[in-house]
Amino acid sequence: MAQEETTLAEMTLAGDDAVVPFHVEPLDARGRAVQLGPMLDSILDRHDYPEPVARLLAEMIVLTVLLGTSLKFDGKFISQTQTDGAVDLLVVDFTTPSSVRAYARFDEEKLARAIEANATTPEALLGAGILALTVDQGEYTQRYQGIVELNGSSMEEVAESYFRQSEQIPTTVKLAVARIAQRGEDGFKESWRAGGMVVQFLPDSPDRMRMPDLPGGDGPEDADVEDTVEFDDTWLETRALVDTVDASELTDPKVGVERLLYRLFHERGVSVFPSNPVADDCSCSRERIRSVLESFSREEFAESIEDGKVEVTCEFCSTEYVFSPDEFEPSAAADTDETGQGGSHA
């Protein structure tokens, strides 16, 4: 324990809302770990989702920042589920280097029935559908998108399935979400916290990982990468160590990312690298919304007017933007009727 305290005391700890890359060289394991606090609480508090929905979205946020902060270029990383369950849509946008925004869509009646039946696991709430992970480097580039079926009982299993099928990299994922009561000036207040870790087997030597039968080759299309990969016991040891992580350790601010990594890998030696802060930061603006409205046809613009104005609410940050039809070119507003009434919001 004395060695742990000395080692950690010499470090600048990342704290909340900062992703920490790490490398366990003897195990050829690389990964990223994070604890989310105020950033996550800000997003979930603003949306005020029912708790089962908030927990699902929190896990998606953790997964997205762990993967998005690994981008080596300017761009976006987008995680999105589309399903037939009570929670039919989860979307998390990460824009380099640090901006995060997120929202969920759910059917209130289906959700109420699920809660009443105590069927609030991710599998039960999401139902059948897909997880899409998209990398967007911006204008003049082609998007890359990987899609995997939601066939796991947890977001961890779904993410691991994605890496097995799309990336062919042995990967283990840990995600956890909690509500913690903290004392403030007005007494105790509950706040959201979450944590996570993605660890991958990425040996420098090709002799430690050989893939003779990748999907698309001579092997079966549904081959599991850990069935087709030949490697020594290092990855098995890595998985065994990561499997000892308790959900409370991932969310407890008294543990912290660096201390948790030390607990897991100190016998092998773990190197941590400068952290990547993440923030609740939506990219919407009045100018961007105005640009979208200007692209509407006359009919679409007319249908967007209600009570003589156009109101647009950002689904990610809930900011409301109000426009007068007079602000736009006559070509857009020309077909509004005399009362200024329309059928729906933009």
N, C-alpha and C positions, 0 to 999 in steps of 0.2 A: 504494500500500500504506500509506503514511503516513496518508493521509486515512482509510482504513479503520480503522486502529488508533486514531486520535484519536476517530473517531465511536463506535466500540465501547467505548472506555475511558470515555466519558461516560455509558454506558448501564448499567442494572442488568440483567445478563443472566439469562434465565429458567433456564438449566441444564436438567437432566434432569427428566422427569415434570411438565412444565408446557407447556400449549398456548399458542402465541403467535399472536394474530390480526394480520393485516397488510393493508395497502391500497396498491396501486400506482395512484395516481390517474390519471396520464396514459394508462394502459392500461385503465382501468375494471375492474381486476382486484382481487378481494378473496379472501382465503384464510386458512388456518390451518396452522401447522406445529408439529411436536413431535419431540422425542427422548425415548424412554422408556428408563430404566435400572433402578434398584433396584425400582421398582414392578412392572415387567414380569418381572424376574428372580425376584421373590418369588412371583408367580402361577405361573410355569412351573416353578420349582424345587419348589414344593409338590406340583404334580400329577405331575411326573416323567413326562411323556408321551414317547413316541419322538420323535426329532428332527423328522421330517417333519410330525407332528401339531402339535408345539409351534410350528413355524414358521408353519403355517396359522393357528393360534389367535392368535399374536402379530400377524399382519397384521390380523386381525379386531379385535383390541384397539386397534391404532393407528387404524384407520378409525373405530371407534366413539367414541373419545375426541375425534377431530377433529370429528366431527359432533355428538356429544352436548354438548360444551362451547359450542356455538352456541345452545343453548336459552336463551330469555329468561324462563323461568318455572320454578317448582319442578316436578320430575317425573322421568320415566325415559325413556331412549332405549335401545332394545334392538335389537341386530343378531343375526340368527339364520339359519343355513343348514339346510336339510333336503334331503338328497340320498340317492341310492342307491349311493354310492361307499364306499370303505373308511372314510373319515371322514364319517359320515352326519349328524353334528350338531355345529355350533359355536354357542355362545351367549355373548354379551357383554352385560352389563347396565351401563349408566352411569346413576347417580342423581345429580342435581344437588346441590351444585355440583361434586363432585369424586370420588365413590366409584365404583370399578370392580371388577367381579367377572366371572369367565369360566370356562368349562369346555368340553371337547370329548368327543365319544363316537365310538368307532371299533371296527371289527371286526378283531380281532387277526389272524385268518387271512388276510383280504383284504389287510390292511396288510403282512403279511409277504411275501405274493406280489408286491405292488406294489414293495416295497423290493428284492426279489430281481430283479425285472424292470427295475429302475431307472426305474420309472414313478411318480415322486414329485412331479410338477408339481401345482399346485392343481387343474387340470382333470382330471388322472388320479385324484387322491385323492378329489375331491368327486363326480365323475360328474355325472349329470343331477339337477336339482332346482331349488330356489329360494333366493333371498336375500330375507328379510323385514326391513324396517326399521320399527320401531314407536315411536311417541311416545305416552307415557302420562302425562297430567297429574294422575292420581290419581282419587280418588272423586268421583262426580257429574260426570265428564267422559267424553266419548267418545274412545276410542283412535283414533289415526290410524295406518294401516299402508300402506306401499308395498311391493309385491312385484315382483321381477324374476326372470326365469329366469337360471340360472347358465350363460350361453352364452359366457363369455370364457375365455381361457387363463390368466388371472391374476385375483387379487382386485382389482387396479387396473381392469382392463377391465370386470369385473362392476359395480364401483361407478360407473364412468363410464356404463355402460349404464343403470343405475338413474336417474341424473340426466337422461339424455337422454329416457328414456321417461316417468318419473314427475314430474320437476320442470321439464322443458323449460328447463334452464339449462346453457349450455355449460360443461363442467367437465373438469378434468384432475386425475388422482390419481397420487401417487407413494408407494409403500410399500416398506420395506426392513427386513430382519431379519438379525441377525448374532450370532455367539457370539464374544466377545472375551476373550482371556486377560489377566488382570490380576494383578500381584504383590501378595500379601498377607502376613500374618505367617507363614503356613504354606506359603509358596511361591506358585506360580502357580495361579490358579483361574479357570475359564471362567465367564462370566456372560452372560446374554442382554441384548441391546440391540435397539432398533428405532426407526425414524423414519418420518415421513410428512409429506405435504403435500397439501392440497386447495385448488385455485385455481379460481375461477369468474369468468365474464364477467358483471358486473352494472353496466351503464352507467346513469348517472343520466338521460341523455337517451334517450327512446324512439326518436329518429331513428337511434341507433347500433345498435339491435337491433329488427328487425321480424319478427314471426312470422305470416305470412299463412295458413299451412296446418297448424295444430296438429292432432295426433291427436284425433279426436272431432269435427273440423270437416269441411271438404271434402277434406282431404289424406288420404293413405293412413295406415292405422293403425300401420304399422311405420315411419313416417317418422323419420329421424334429425334431431334438432334442429339439427345443424350443416349439414344439407342444406336445411332450411326457414328457417333464420335468415339474415337479410341483415345483415351488419355490415362495418365497415371492417377494415383489416389488423391492428388492435390485438390481437384475440384470437389471430390467427395468430402474431403476435410473442410473445405471452404463452406459448402452447403451445411454441413453438420454444425459448424460454428455459428453461422448466421441463423440457423433454426433455433438456437438457444435464446435469441433475442425475445424479450417479453414486450408486449404492446406498451406497457407502462414506461419502459425504458426509452421507447421512441418518442414519447410525448412529455416526459418529466423534465422540466427546465433545470432541475438540480443535477441531472445526469449529464446532459449536453452531448453534442455529437462526438467531440474528441475523446471524452472519457469513455463513451460507449465503444468507440473504435478500439481504444486501448484495451478495454475489458475483453473484447472479442479476439484481438490479434496480437497481443503483446508478446506472446511466446514466439511468434514468427517474425514480428517486427512490422509495423505499419507506418507508412509515410503519408502525411497529409499535406495538401497544397492550398494556396490562397483561396479563400472562400468567394463565392459569387452571391452578393446580396440580391434579394428579390423583393418586389414591392407591389402593392395594390395600386395599379396605375392603368386606367382605361385610356384607349387611344381615340375615343370619340371627341368631337368638337363641333361647334356650331357651323364652322366652315365645311366640315366633311358632310354633315347632315344636309346642309344647304346644297352641296354639290349633288347629292343623291336625289334630292327633290327636283333639282333642275333637269335631271335626266328623265323625269317622268313625262309621259305623254299628256296631252291636254285632259284626256278622260281620266287618267290615273290621278292627276293633280286635283281635278275637281272632286273626285271621290275621297280625297284626303282632307278636304275642308269640312270642319264641323264648328258651328257657332261662329262662323266668320274667321276662323284661324286654322292653322295646321299645327297640331301638337305631335311631337315625336319623343318617345321615351326610350333611352338606351337600355337594351335588355341586360347589358353587362353591369353598368354602374348605376342604373335607375335615374340618371340625370334627365330632366325634362327640358326640351327645347320647344319654344313657341315662335311661330312665324306668321306674319301677315301675308295674304296673297298679293298685296300691293308691292311686296319686296321683290317679286319675281317678274320676269319678262312677260309681256302680254301673251306671248305664244304659249306659255304654260298655264296662265290663269284665265285665258280668254273664254273657256267654255264653262266657267262657273255660272250658276244660275243667279237670279236677282237676289235671292234671299241669302246667298252665300252658304247654303247648306250642302253637305256632302255625306257620303255613306260610311266612311271609316277613317281611322287614323292612318298616317303613312307608316 
